[in-house]
Amino acid sequence: MAERSVIFAGASYAATAGEAVLDTLLRHGVPVSNSCRAGACQSCLLRASAGVVPTLAQRGLKATLVEQGYFLSCSCIPDGDLTIDTAARLEVPAEIASLERLTTTVLRARVRPREPLRYRPGQYITLKRADGLSRSYSLASLPTDEALELHVRLAPHGRMSGWLFNQARAGDALTLRGPAGDCFYTSGRLEQPLVLVGTGTGLAPLMGILRDALAQGHIGPLHLYHGAQSVDGLYLQQDLNELSRRHANFHYVAVTPEADGIRTFDTLARLLADRHATMRGWRGFLCGNPPAVSFLKKRLFLQGINAIEIFSDAFFEAPRDRAN
């Protein structure tokens, strides 16, 4: 076997014959997180920016991770040189293109980066104001759109959301970082049934995923369930109903709690169980608040979806403002 090198943070490390990338780096004193050394825990996950990753090193990984070049370093024995991606995500200057209130609590913000941004619909970016305040939002747009589309919920005491709702204007400068996240559509199984379930502005990444799947010619059933605690939290219903009229394989359901004291995700779970006796062979996408995502992930698994086919993005609340 020809001599191989692993390039990490600009330094090249020679690998011995049959040596895994993890062992090469550890032998040269490069700290890499690891645990089981058997490809099960995935704590040694790295990402390649150049070189060919052996198929064995990606066995068991979600398709979204494989597509981005991630691999298990403990089981990766490359045939040639391999470069590891260690670059920090650079900040890109951008400006607000438009702001549109969809409801009293949900805003559609379109942001235009000053240079092309490579992303997959459903991933998220981090916006930063001139004063350094940063918040992350998911992408509902497609790369072919003129601007990035974000859905912003007006949060109590929310510094970024409050600014976007009440003070920000088109043309205001921002910087953005990203994209990140592995909750997005991957092609290859155009006939596979997909279920997309979200709460609140968890609809944003699901819109991106849905639009991407349709643009790529997905022909299998597409079921989107959007839940909110009140009717005011439901938005883009006209757009989604129009999509369902244009695409016979797309089915959209908007959900609010059945009664006072009932959680939105309980209603969603019952609806999923009533409408789909089994989801074996399906792929699922879950986005929204962490309790809903956690609960519904178990529901999809119990209804037959393989854990590796469930993709999720939980939206964590930013810290509240502190009094000055």
C-alpha positions as CSV (number, residue, x, y, z in Angstrom):
1,M,0.0,0.0,0.0
2,A,1.3,3.5,-0.9
3,E,2.2,5.9,1.9
4,R,-0.8,7.8,3.1
5,S,-1.2,11.1,4.9
6,V,-3.9,12.6,7.1
7,I,-4.0,16.4,6.8
8,F,-5.5,18.0,9.9
9,A,-5.5,21.7,10.7
10,G,-2.9,22.3,8.0
11,A,-0.4,19.7,9.3
12,S,0.3,16.4,7.5
13,Y,0.6,13.2,9.5
14,A,2.0,10.0,8.0
15,A,-0.2,6.9,8.4
16,T,1.2,3.4,8.8
17,A,-0.2,0.5,6.7
18,G,-3.7,-0.5,7.7
19,E,-3.9,2.3,10.3
20,A,-7.3,4.0,10.9
21,V,-7.5,7.8,10.8
22,L,-8.3,8.0,14.5
23,D,-5.1,6.0,15.4
24,T,-3.0,8.1,13.1
25,L,-4.1,11.3,14.7
26,L,-3.9,10.0,18.3
27,R,-0.4,8.6,17.7
28,H,0.7,12.1,16.6
29,G,-0.8,13.7,19.7
30,V,-3.8,15.2,18.0
31,P,-6.8,15.0,20.4
32,V,-9.8,13.4,18.9
33,S,-13.0,12.5,20.8
34,N,-13.5,8.7,20.9
35,S,-15.0,6.0,23.0
36,C,-16.0,2.6,21.7
37,R,-13.5,2.3,18.8
38,A,-16.1,0.0,17.1
39,G,-18.1,2.5,15.1
40,A,-21.1,2.3,17.5
41,C,-20.9,5.5,19.6
42,Q,-20.0,7.8,16.7
43,S,-18.1,10.0,19.1
44,C,-15.1,10.0,16.8
45,L,-17.0,11.5,13.9
46,L,-14.9,13.7,11.6
47,R,-15.6,15.4,8.2
48,A,-13.5,15.0,5.1
49,S,-12.9,18.1,2.8
50,A,-10.7,16.2,0.3
51,G,-9.9,12.6,-0.5
52,V,-12.0,9.5,-0.8
53,V,-13.7,8.1,2.3
54,P,-14.1,4.3,2.3
55,T,-17.7,3.1,2.4
56,L,-17.0,1.1,5.5
57,A,-16.2,4.3,7.4
58,Q,-19.7,5.6,6.8
59,R,-21.7,2.5,7.5
60,G,-24.6,3.1,9.8
61,L,-24.5,6.9,9.4
62,K,-27.5,8.9,8.3
63,A,-27.6,9.8,4.7
64,T,-27.4,13.5,5.5
65,L,-24.1,12.9,7.3
66,V,-22.7,10.8,4.5
67,E,-23.7,13.5,2.0
68,Q,-21.7,16.1,3.9
69,G,-18.6,13.9,4.1
70,Y,-18.7,12.8,7.7
71,F,-17.1,9.4,8.6
72,L,-16.1,7.3,11.6
73,S,-12.4,7.9,12.1
74,C,-12.0,4.7,14.1
75,S,-12.9,2.6,11.1
76,C,-11.6,4.8,8.3
77,I,-8.6,3.3,6.6
78,P,-8.3,5.4,3.4
79,D,-6.4,4.3,0.3
80,G,-4.9,7.7,-0.3
81,D,-4.4,11.1,1.4
82,L,-7.4,12.4,3.4
83,T,-7.9,16.0,4.5
84,I,-10.0,16.7,7.6
85,D,-12.3,19.7,7.7
86,T,-11.3,21.7,10.7
87,A,-12.2,25.2,9.4
88,A,-14.4,27.3,11.6
89,R,-17.6,28.5,9.9
90,L,-16.8,31.9,8.4
91,E,-19.1,34.8,8.9
92,V,-20.7,36.2,5.7
93,P,-22.0,39.8,5.4
94,A,-25.7,40.0,4.6
95,E,-28.6,42.4,4.7
96,I,-32.3,42.2,5.4
97,A,-34.2,42.0,2.1
98,S,-37.8,42.1,3.5
99,L,-39.8,41.6,6.6
100,E,-43.4,40.3,6.5
101,R,-45.7,39.6,9.4
102,L,-47.5,36.4,8.7
103,T,-49.5,36.5,12.0
104,T,-49.3,38.6,15.2
105,T,-46.5,36.3,16.5
106,V,-44.8,35.0,13.3
107,L,-42.6,37.0,11.0
108,R,-41.1,36.0,7.6
109,A,-37.6,37.5,7.3
110,R,-35.8,37.3,4.0
111,V,-32.1,37.8,4.2
112,R,-29.7,38.3,1.3
113,P,-26.0,37.3,1.8
114,R,-23.5,39.3,-0.2
115,E,-21.9,36.1,-1.5
116,P,-23.4,32.8,-2.5
117,L,-24.2,30.5,0.5
118,R,-24.1,26.7,0.0
119,Y,-26.8,25.1,2.1
120,R,-29.5,22.4,2.1
121,P,-33.1,23.5,2.8
122,G,-33.9,22.7,6.4
123,Q,-30.5,23.5,7.7
124,Y,-30.0,26.5,10.0
125,I,-27.9,29.6,10.0
126,T,-26.9,32.0,12.8
127,L,-27.7,35.7,12.4
128,K,-25.6,38.3,14.2
129,R,-26.5,41.9,14.7
130,A,-23.9,44.7,14.6
131,D,-23.9,44.7,18.5
132,G,-22.9,41.0,18.5
133,L,-26.3,39.6,19.5
134,S,-26.7,36.2,17.7
135,R,-29.7,33.8,17.2
136,S,-30.1,30.7,15.0
137,Y,-33.0,30.2,12.5
138,S,-33.9,27.5,10.1
139,L,-34.0,27.9,6.3
140,A,-37.4,27.6,4.6
141,S,-35.9,28.7,1.2
142,L,-34.3,26.8,-1.7
143,P,-30.8,27.7,-2.9
144,T,-32.4,28.9,-6.2
145,D,-34.5,31.5,-4.3
146,E,-33.3,35.1,-4.4
147,A,-33.0,35.4,-0.6
148,L,-32.8,33.2,2.4
149,E,-36.2,32.7,4.1
150,L,-36.5,32.5,7.9
151,H,-39.5,32.3,10.1
152,V,-39.2,34.2,13.4
153,R,-41.5,33.7,16.4
154,L,-42.0,36.8,18.6
155,A,-40.6,35.4,21.9
156,P,-41.4,37.0,25.3
157,H,-38.4,39.2,26.1
158,G,-36.8,38.1,22.8
159,R,-34.1,40.5,21.9
160,M,-33.5,39.4,18.4
161,S,-37.1,38.6,17.6
162,G,-38.3,41.8,19.2
163,W,-35.8,43.8,17.1
164,L,-36.8,42.0,13.9
165,F,-40.5,42.6,14.6
166,N,-40.4,46.3,15.7
167,Q,-37.1,48.0,14.8
168,A,-35.4,46.3,11.9
169,R,-35.9,47.5,8.3
170,A,-35.0,46.3,4.9
171,G,-31.4,47.1,4.1
172,D,-30.2,46.7,7.7
173,A,-26.8,45.0,7.8
174,L,-26.2,41.6,9.5
175,T,-23.6,38.8,9.3
176,L,-24.5,35.2,9.2
177,R,-22.7,32.0,10.0
178,G,-23.4,28.5,8.8
179,P,-25.1,26.5,7.5
180,A,-25.3,23.7,10.1
181,G,-27.6,20.8,10.9
182,D,-28.4,17.4,9.3
183,C,-32.2,17.7,9.1
184,F,-32.7,18.0,5.3
185,Y,-33.9,15.9,2.3
186,T,-31.6,13.5,0.5
187,S,-32.6,12.1,-2.9
188,G,-32.3,8.5,-4.1
189,R,-35.5,7.0,-2.9
190,L,-38.2,9.0,-4.7
191,E,-41.0,6.6,-3.9
192,Q,-40.4,6.4,-0.1
193,P,-43.2,7.8,2.1
194,L,-42.2,10.9,4.1
195,V,-43.8,12.4,7.1
196,L,-43.0,15.9,8.3
197,V,-44.2,17.0,11.7
198,G,-43.6,20.4,13.3
199,T,-44.7,22.7,16.0
200,G,-44.7,26.5,15.8
201,T,-41.9,27.9,13.6
202,G,-40.7,24.3,13.3
203,L,-42.6,24.7,10.0
204,A,-39.7,26.7,8.5
205,P,-37.3,23.8,8.0
206,L,-40.1,21.5,7.0
207,M,-41.2,24.0,4.3
208,G,-37.6,23.9,3.0
209,I,-37.5,20.1,3.1
210,L,-40.9,19.8,1.4
211,R,-40.1,22.2,-1.4
212,D,-36.7,20.5,-1.9
213,A,-38.3,17.1,-2.1
214,L,-40.9,18.3,-4.6
215,A,-38.3,20.1,-6.7
216,Q,-36.2,16.9,-6.9
217,G,-39.2,15.0,-8.2
218,H,-40.2,13.0,-5.1
219,I,-43.2,10.9,-6.1
220,G,-43.9,9.0,-2.8
221,P,-46.5,10.2,-0.3
222,L,-45.6,13.4,1.5
223,H,-47.5,14.1,4.7
224,L,-47.0,17.4,6.6
225,Y,-48.5,18.0,10.0
226,H,-48.2,21.4,11.6
227,G,-49.3,22.0,15.1
228,A,-49.6,25.2,17.2
229,Q,-51.0,25.9,20.6
230,S,-53.5,28.4,19.1
231,V,-54.8,29.3,15.6
232,D,-52.5,32.4,15.6
233,G,-49.5,30.0,15.6
234,L,-50.7,28.4,12.3
235,Y,-49.4,30.2,9.2
236,L,-48.8,29.8,5.5
237,Q,-51.9,27.6,5.3
238,Q,-53.0,29.1,2.0
239,D,-49.5,28.4,0.5
240,L,-49.6,24.8,1.8
241,N,-53.1,24.2,0.6
242,E,-52.1,25.4,-2.8
243,L,-49.2,23.0,-2.8
244,S,-51.5,20.2,-2.0
245,R,-53.8,21.1,-4.9
246,R,-50.8,21.1,-7.3
247,H,-49.2,17.9,-6.0
248,A,-51.4,14.9,-5.6
249,N,-48.9,13.1,-3.4
250,F,-48.7,16.0,-0.9
251,H,-51.1,16.0,2.1
252,Y,-51.2,18.9,4.6
253,V,-52.9,19.0,8.0
254,A,-53.0,21.9,10.5
255,V,-53.5,21.0,14.1
256,T,-54.4,22.8,17.4
257,P,-55.0,21.1,20.8
258,E,-58.3,19.3,21.0
259,A,-59.2,20.9,24.3
260,D,-57.8,23.2,27.0
261,G,-55.0,21.5,28.9
262,I,-54.1,19.2,26.0
263,R,-50.6,19.6,24.6
264,T,-50.2,20.2,20.9
265,F,-47.9,17.3,20.4
266,D,-50.3,14.9,22.2
267,T,-52.9,15.8,19.6
268,L,-50.3,15.4,16.8
269,A,-49.3,11.9,18.2
270,R,-53.0,10.8,18.3
271,L,-53.5,12.0,14.8
272,L,-50.5,10.2,13.5
273,A,-51.6,6.9,15.1
274,D,-55.1,7.3,13.8
275,R,-54.1,8.1,10.2
276,H,-51.1,5.7,9.8
277,A,-51.4,2.2,11.3
278,T,-47.7,1.6,10.4
279,M,-44.9,3.7,9.1
280,R,-42.5,0.9,8.4
281,G,-40.2,1.9,5.6
282,W,-41.0,5.6,5.9
283,R,-38.7,8.6,6.6
284,G,-39.6,11.2,9.2
285,F,-38.7,14.8,9.9
286,L,-39.4,16.5,13.2
287,C,-38.9,20.2,14.1
288,G,-40.1,22.4,16.9
289,N,-39.8,22.8,20.6
290,P,-37.6,20.1,22.4
291,P,-40.4,18.3,24.4
292,A,-42.5,17.9,21.2
293,V,-39.5,16.7,19.1
294,S,-38.5,14.2,21.8
295,F,-42.0,12.9,22.3
296,L,-42.8,12.6,18.6
297,K,-39.5,10.9,17.8
298,K,-40.6,8.1,20.1
299,R,-44.0,8.0,18.4
300,L,-42.5,7.7,14.9
301,F,-40.2,4.9,16.1
302,L,-43.1,3.0,17.7
303,Q,-45.0,3.3,14.5
304,G,-42.3,1.6,12.6
305,I,-39.8,4.2,11.3
306,N,-36.2,3.1,11.7
307,A,-34.3,5.4,14.1
308,I,-31.7,6.1,11.4
309,E,-34.5,7.4,9.2
310,I,-35.8,10.0,11.7
311,F,-34.2,13.5,11.3
312,S,-34.9,16.2,13.8
313,D,-34.2,19.8,14.8
314,A,-35.2,20.9,18.3
315,F,-35.5,24.7,18.8
316,F,-34.1,25.8,22.2
317,E,-35.1,29.1,23.6
318,A,-32.5,31.8,23.9
319,P,-31.8,33.2,27.4
320,R,-34.1,36.0,28.5
321,D,-32.9,39.6,28.6
322,R,-31.4,40.7,31.8
323,A,-32.4,44.1,33.3
324,N,-29.7,46.7,32.9
